[in-house]
Amino acid sequence: MLNFLPGPIQLDIAILATAIAWSLGFFIADRRAHLFASLAIGCFVVLIGYSVASLGAPPWLVIAVPTACDFLLLWYVMRTRRKMAIAYVSTWIIYVALHVLLSAGLRYDYLIPPWHLHA
């Protein structure tokens, strides 16, 4: 259903879903809302992943490159390993749950491009 939207709108949905996952992960780890940091990480990570995918990279690289960028940006925001670990694990759990819900319910596969759940 959402796969028929224009490309920029699909990217915006992916950025917002990523930012929501990061903001919830930051809140779980730090008990503070890091809204700007979440939106910045969402924009950067989604655009890096989209760029890598558009170059025709293998699926594992489409996930590995943004994950490495996640760690660098997460260190900039959290600065402690314990908070980083809590934020990262909780963000990925939320992110995968969002991907499953959007993919199953709205047939939207752009959160994790190599992982098409509705096909």
Buried (B, 14 or more C-beta within 10 A) or exposed (E): EBEEBEEEEBBBBBBBBBBBBBBBBBBBBBEEEBEEBBBBBBBBBBBBBBEBBEEEBEEEBBBBBBBEBBEEBBEEBBEEEEBBEBBBEBBBBBBBEBBBBBBEEEBBBBBBBBBEBEE
